[in-house]
Amino acid sequence: MFLFRRKKSCFICRLFKLLFKVCLLATGALFAVYFLNLDQKLLAWAYARVNEIFDRKEVDIKF
């Protein structure tokens, strides 16, 4: 039973562990976005939807 007793860590140690985990998670997510080029894929999809909307509008200036 003595081996399974959990020692309470200080507040600063818990805070650093939490910050480390958050930084690690953010780095992993940003790497996945960069590696898979997800930002450009999202912008290309949004650009296509915006063009669909504006291509249907009538043009009031004719050259």
N, C-alpha and C positions, 0 to 999 in steps of 0.2 A: 504494500500500500504506500510505502514511503516514496517509491519511484514515480508514482502517478500523481503525486501532489504537485499542483501547479503553483509556481512561485509568481507572485504578483510583480509585474514590471512597473517601472516608474512611468509617469505621464509622458515625459519627453521621449522615452524609448517607444512607447505606443504611438506617439505622434509621428516619429520618424518612420516607423514601420508602415503606418498608413500612407504617409507621403510617398514613400518608396513604392508601394503597391500602386498608388494612383499614377505616379510617373511612369512606371513600367507598363501599366495598362494603356495610358495615353500614347506612349511610344509605339507600342504594338499596333494600336489602331491607326495611328498616322502612317506607320510603315505599310500596313495593308492597303490603305488608301493610295499611297504613293506607288507601291509595287504593282497594283492592279489598275492604276490610272483611273480610279473611280470618280475623281473630281471632274475630269474632262468628259467622261461618259455621262455624268449627270448634267453638265452644262450643255452638251450636245443634244440630249433629250429635251431639256427645257427650251433650247433655241428652236428646235423643230416644232414644239407645241406653240411657241409664240408666233412663229412664222405662219402656222396654220390659221391662227386667229386673225392676224393682220392681212393675210392674203385674201380673206373673204370680204374685207371691208372695201367699200367703194372709194375710188380715188377722186378727189374733187379738183386736183390740179392736173391738167393734161398738157403734155409738152408737144 
